[in-house]
Amino acid sequence: MCGIVGFSSLDRPACVPLVNGLRRLEYRGYDSAGVALESPDGIKVFKKTGKVAELDKLLKERLGDEENAKCTIGIAHTRWATHGLPTEVNAHPHVADGGRLALVHNGIVENYAALRAQLEKKGCSFVSQTDTEVLAHLVAVFDRGDFLSAVSRALKKVEGTYGIAVISTRHPGEMVVARKGSSLVIGIGEGSTVVASDVSAIVAHTRQVIYLKDGDVARVTPGGVDIYTLDNVPVSREVQEVEWDAESVEKGGYEHFMLKEIFEQPETLRNTIRGRLDKVNCTAILSGLNLPPRELASIRRAVIIGCGTSLHAGMAGKYLFESLADIPTSPEQAAEFRYCNPIIGPDDWAIAVSQSGETADTLAAVRESIGKGALVSAICNVVGSTIAREAGRGVYLHAGPEISVASTKAFTSQVTVLAMIALKLGRARRLSREDGASICAELAALPDLVAKVLERNGDIAKVAEKYSGASDMFFLGRGILYPTALEGALKMKEISYVHAEGYQAAELKHGPIALLCEETPVVALLNDIPGKEKTVGNVQECRARKAPVVGIVTEGDESAAAHCNDVVYVPRTSAVVAPIVTVVALQLFAYHVARLRGCEIDQPRNLAKSVTVE
Ligand code: F6R
């Protein structure tokens, strides 16, 4: 979604770091970009619809070397349209005060129409259709000499969410930033201070960062940062060291981030599991959950909340929790959950699953669950993200930055964490030592099992070639593999724009089978786990309607393979880790179909990496 970068230095030109920062945020999805630079002659604003490369070209054409050298403070933004079309006028930064002030904003000002009407009465004239322009005018109206106070007073009028950065030639050398419900990170470098909505735009400069909290407003200068509440009370925030280095947000020789991230999975899974399997007691060590066995044993029900891929991980979690720990578990789509006055209370455990830790609906569901007294935990990838902090306890994925919009490595780590939680819960309740030991062994073997699927990349590319022209596809799975079928279909539609549907294998004949014909390939998850024979029966139903079937089949299972037109082999596993191993084949399948169709894989149309609006 929208991205913010700010740069403040005494002597280094801001333009290049700002544009490079925007490039790091491209993966979040956007449709226009802009930069505002503070120069001794006023604020210079450059905007462009389309890619950051276009903005860079514009800056090279319009900003002379001498001018560039003088502009050492600036703000920049990538916009994903919410209010108003993706045009240059609507792109950020927005200006006010006769061009003396510029502001960038992530989030939504819900009461912008009322604020706009009041400001227009005071004589402010608006040029864009955005909610953001209201903020720029509000700050200008409240500016009576102290920049930070002006921003605080303006923000007190705002209903909604924001991450903002503002500069003004009335306050040279000063940038003010603030957040509420939209992340903002400040990087403390040597002689420069960097601000960004996402830590990946900061790591090229420094790994010393401060995560602002909701309600914080900060004065940023080349020498550092002073943080206050909106009521002007100084607060101190810990400086933290980011684990990721700049290299981990590069493509590392792969054609796309998505492919790199698919291939990283043996390593990311190793990191997710590291130090968390207790082979002596045949359980998992998840200290971040902060739940003693007594408390674990008393949980009545679990609710796993997420959106998109994270919801699919939660659906796999249901099977794991119920089969290993006997805990009734419901996976919940976060927006549906938050708006249905959910029945949840002190005996329930709400687990929010979110790669980014910033998804607006998931965050709201966390708040709803906390408000109703439930025990709340989070499974997040981004350390220090809002959901992770608000939940207070949880398990980090340690999967490293996921740049590709289509989530891959986060999913496998999410299901792995859920399996470890199920193991821990199960061992605290009824799972035998022997069963615990065999699950520990399978989880420990996961990186190698996934590596074996990756060895099939060439075979999968060949199958993809055969079906890349299809307009519709079906993905069938049963039991614990049903969420994997949904995830395979989601990957396919997101990046290749092929219409793809995931179904419970048995559900197909209750309607969707009417769509099957020679042109509708069916991907069937036929792993040799309980239920396979039934799915083989469903495959026969598809073949009888002439639909070609691509089977995901356990190595050596020639009898299942015989029912399919094409086969992708995966290693033999138990049901517990089958979703993790199997999805890797589906990720590669979707990737190759998208590549062959010439799609823009890392930044699919209309999608954003982190969905911070509801
Ligand atoms: C799919 C995808 C999305 C996200 C969803 C939730 O590839 O990336 O469906 O899974 O937007 O995002 P997080 O996990 O950040 O809460």
Residues whose N, C-alpha, C, O or C-beta is under 5 A from the ligand:
A	BS01	F6R	C307 G308 T309 S310 V353 S354 Q355 S356 G357 T359 V405 A406 S407 K609 V611
